[in-house]
Amino acid sequence: MENKKIVFTISFFLILNSCFILSKKTKQITIEKPEFNTDKTLIISKFQVSSDKIEMKILSEYLPDLLYSYLKNIDRIPFSIDIANIKNDTFFKKLGYKPEKIRAKDKRRIINYSLSNDFFSLYLYPLCISDEKQIELPKYFNVYVKKFEEDKTYGKESLFLNGSITNKNIRLSIYDPYTEKNIFEWEKELNIDIEKINIEEININIVKPVTLEIIKSLLEEITKEKYFLLQIEKPEYSIVYIDDKYVDTDSIYVREGKHRIKSTKDGYKPWIKNIEITKDTTIKIEMEKQKEIEVEIDSIPKSAAIFIDDYFVGLTPQKIKVIKDKTYHVRLSLEGFEHYNYKMNLMDENNEKIVLKLKKLQEQEINKTKKTFNTIKNLSFYSFFPVFAAFLYTNERSDYYNNKANIILSMPVDQWNKYRLSEIINRANFFNNTQQVFRNTSILLLITAGIFQLLELEMDDVGVGVDQDKNIGIFYRW
C-alpha cells in the first residue's frame, strides 16, 4: 500500500513537470492573436402589452419611439466578456470549443493563454494555464442604437431591447442572440391611471412625462455611468447638435462630463459652446443674425428671370438682400438667350450692382439641333410599340414552350423522343433569349424618347437647357 502511494506521488509530479518541461515537444499551432469586435448595435424592438385595453396598446406603440429618441444618444456600454465576439475566433474551434457556449471564466482563460503565448499547445491546454497574468480587456463596446425593422437580417453583433408594459410597471431586457441569453433585465414601477386617459388625445407628449421619470434610471443601469437632463431653449427652426450628433428634441439626457453643443440656422451665425455637465442643466441658445447686404442684379437685355439657389426672386433689374460672405448660385434665363450661370459671394459691402450680359442664341443652329432631337425622339417613341408587341409575343411563346418541355420531362424517358423534347427545348431557349432582347430594347427606346423630349423642353426654355458654356443638356447646379 505504501508503495502505491509513492508511485502515485511520483507520477503526479512527473505529469505536473511535463507541463513546463515537455511543452515545446507537444503539437503546436501558430495562429493570429485574438481581436475583439467592440461594435454593438442595440435594436429597440416592439413592446408587448399584457392588457386588452386599447389605451395600453396605443401607449405601447409610442414607447419604442420615445425610448429611441433618448437611447440613440448612447455611444458606449461597459465591455463584458460574456457577450464579447472575437473577429478571429478560430483558436476556440482548434481547442474544440464553441465561442458562444463558453463560460466567461473559461473564455478569459483561453484568451489569456493565446495572448501570452506565441503557440497553442493542443495537448497541454488547459492543464497548464493559470490566471496569474491578467489580460487587458477593452473598457467599452461602441454602441449604435437603431429601431427594429421587420424585413432586416441582424448579425451576431446585435443586441435586442425588448419591453413589456402594464398599468403598474414597465419591464425591459436586452437579449443577446449570440449567447441566447438576457444580459440585462430591468423593471420600474409605472403608475398610469387608464381611466383618466382620453383615447382620442393619446400622443407621444402624454407618454413623455411618464417616461422621463424612468429614463434616467434606465440609462444609468445600462451604461453604468451618470446621466443628467439637459433642457435646450433654442430659436425656432434652428438645428442643434451635441457632440456632432443631431438632436431632435428640446430635452435630452446626456452623460456626465464635457460636451460640445452647436446650433445652426439659415441666416444666422453658428452658435458653439463647450459645457461640462455635472447636474441637470438648462441652456439658452441665442444666435446672432448674419449681416445682410443689398445688391442689385441687372442684365443686358433686361427682364431676365433671376433664380438664386434654384428659387425665383424676380426679373432684372432686381434688388435683393443676401448674407455677406456666403456663396449663392445665380442663374438668369431669358427666351432667345443662353442661360447665364454665376456664383456670387459678396465679401465687400461696396458691391451695390451686378450687371450680367446675356448671349443671344444662334437661331439657325438651335433649330437644326431641335429638329434632330425631335427626329430621334419620334423614331424612338414610335419604334417602342412594335418592339413591345414583339416582346409580348415572344414572352407568350417562351412560356408555352417552357410549359410543354416541363410536361414532356415529367413523362417516362422512352417517351421523350416521341414528343421531340430536344426540339421543344431549343425553341424554348430561342424564345427566352429573344424576349429578353425585345424587353431590353423597348425599355431603352422609351428612355431615349423621354430624354430627348426633356432636351426639347429645355431648349424651348421651359426648364433649363443651353448653358453658358454652349453645352446642351440638363443643367446641374454645381
Secondary structure as GFF3:
##gff-version 3
##sequence-region A 1 478
A	DSSP	alpha_helix	2	21	.	.	.	ID=ss1
A	DSSP	three_ten_helix	23	25	.	.	.	ID=ss2
A	DSSP	beta_strand	28	29	.	.	.	ID=ss3
A	DSSP	beta_strand	36	37	.	.	.	ID=ss4
A	DSSP	beta_strand	39	49	.	.	.	ID=ss5
A	DSSP	alpha_helix	54	71	.	.	.	ID=ss6
A	DSSP	beta_strand	76	78	.	.	.	ID=ss7
A	DSSP	beta_strand	85	86	.	.	.	ID=ss8
A	DSSP	alpha_helix	90	94	.	.	.	ID=ss9
A	DSSP	three_ten_helix	99	101	.	.	.	ID=ss10
A	DSSP	alpha_helix	104	116	.	.	.	ID=ss11
A	DSSP	beta_strand	120	121	.	.	.	ID=ss12
A	DSSP	beta_strand	140	147	.	.	.	ID=ss13
A	DSSP	beta_strand	158	165	.	.	.	ID=ss14
A	DSSP	beta_strand	169	176	.	.	.	ID=ss15
A	DSSP	beta_strand	181	189	.	.	.	ID=ss16
A	DSSP	three_ten_helix	194	196	.	.	.	ID=ss17
A	DSSP	three_ten_helix	199	201	.	.	.	ID=ss18
A	DSSP	alpha_helix	204	223	.	.	.	ID=ss19
A	DSSP	beta_strand	227	233	.	.	.	ID=ss20
A	DSSP	beta_strand	239	242	.	.	.	ID=ss21
A	DSSP	beta_strand	245	247	.	.	.	ID=ss22
A	DSSP	beta_strand	251	255	.	.	.	ID=ss23
A	DSSP	beta_strand	257	264	.	.	.	ID=ss24
A	DSSP	beta_strand	271	277	.	.	.	ID=ss25
A	DSSP	beta_strand	281	284	.	.	.	ID=ss26
A	DSSP	beta_strand	292	300	.	.	.	ID=ss27
A	DSSP	beta_strand	305	308	.	.	.	ID=ss28
A	DSSP	beta_strand	311	315	.	.	.	ID=ss29
A	DSSP	beta_strand	318	323	.	.	.	ID=ss30
A	DSSP	beta_strand	327	333	.	.	.	ID=ss31
A	DSSP	beta_strand	340	345	.	.	.	ID=ss32
A	DSSP	beta_strand	353	357	.	.	.	ID=ss33
A	DSSP	alpha_helix	363	409	.	.	.	ID=ss34
A	DSSP	three_ten_helix	413	415	.	.	.	ID=ss35
A	DSSP	alpha_helix	421	459	.	.	.	ID=ss36
###
